[in-house]
Amino acid sequence: MVIWSGFGFVVATIGFLALVLTEKISETLFSDPQFYQSHRWMVLVAMILAAGLTYAFHALLERKARATAQPDSASRHTLFFVAIKWWPAIFAAFGVAMLFAPVR
């Protein structure tokens, strides 16, 4: 079963890379290999980064669709049957939810 259509897989890649990049940068800046794991707000930072990058990617797809006179072609890019335009809000909501998740 395919869980994406068009460039929907890019959304998952953006989310994953934002998490990994935020972890590596935070652990380097604070010289603590457990900083990311012990501070849940870093996940919010990663998700806001992912939301911004996903929004920019969607805007790029929209611009390309308008330039080729196919205005509905940008909506065919999905991940888990959700259009790319909704993923910035999903990333932001996930980041906020992680602030309230219990730390183990």
C-alpha positions in Angstrom: 0.0 0.0 0.0 1.4 3.4 -1.0 1.0 6.0 1.7 1.9 9.0 -0.4 1.1 10.4 -3.8 3.2 12.8 -5.8 5.8 14.5 -3.7 4.1 13.6 -0.4 7.1 11.6 0.7 9.1 14.8 0.9 7.0 15.8 3.9 8.1 12.7 5.9 11.7 13.4 4.8 11.4 17.0 6.0 10.0 16.0 9.4 12.7 13.3 9.9 15.5 15.6 8.9 14.2 18.4 11.1 14.2 16.1 14.1 17.7 14.8 13.5 19.1 18.2 12.7 17.6 19.8 15.8 19.0 17.0 17.9 22.5 17.2 16.6 22.6 21.0 16.8 21.2 21.2 20.3 23.6 18.5 21.6 26.5 20.3 20.0 25.5 23.8 21.2 24.9 22.7 24.8 27.7 20.1 25.0 25.3 17.5 26.5 24.5 14.3 24.6 21.2 14.0 26.5 20.0 17.6 26.1 17.5 16.8 23.3 16.1 13.8 25.1 15.6 15.7 28.4 14.1 18.9 27.0 10.8 18.3 25.2 10.7 21.9 23.9 13.4 20.9 21.4 10.8 18.7 19.7 8.6 21.8 19.4 11.5 23.6 17.8 12.1 20.8 15.3 8.4 20.6 14.5 8.2 24.4 13.9 11.2 24.1 11.6 9.5 21.2 9.8 6.3 23.2 9.5 8.1 26.1 8.0 10.0 24.0 5.5 6.8 22.1 4.5 4.9 25.4 4.0 7.7 26.7 1.8 7.7 23.4 -0.2 3.9 23.6 -0.6 4.2 27.2 -1.8 6.8 26.1 -4.3 4.5 23.4 -5.6 1.6 25.9 -5.8 3.7 28.4 -7.7 4.8 25.7 -10.2 1.2 24.5 -10.6 0.0 28.1 -11.4 2.9 28.6 -13.8 1.9 25.5 -15.8 -1.8 26.4 -15.7 -2.8 23.3 -13.6 -4.1 24.9 -10.4 -5.3 21.6 -8.9 -2.1 19.7 -9.4 -0.6 20.9 -6.1 -3.4 19.2 -4.1 -2.5 15.7 -5.5 0.6 15.5 -3.4 -0.4 13.7 -0.2 1.1 11.8 2.8 -1.2 9.4 4.6 -4.0 10.7 2.4 -3.5 14.2 3.8 -2.6 17.0 1.4 0.7 18.7 1.8 -1.0 22.0 2.6 -2.3 20.6 5.9 1.1 19.2 7.2 2.5 22.4 8.6 -0.5 22.6 11.0 -0.1 18.9 11.9 3.6 19.4 12.6 2.9 22.4 14.8 0.2 20.5 16.7 2.5 17.6 17.2 5.2 19.9 18.6 2.8 21.5 21.0 1.4 18.1 22.1 5.0 16.9 22.8 5.4 19.8 25.3 2.7 18.1 27.5 3.8 14.5 27.0 5.4 13.0 30.1 9.2 12.7 30.1 10.5 9.3 31.0 
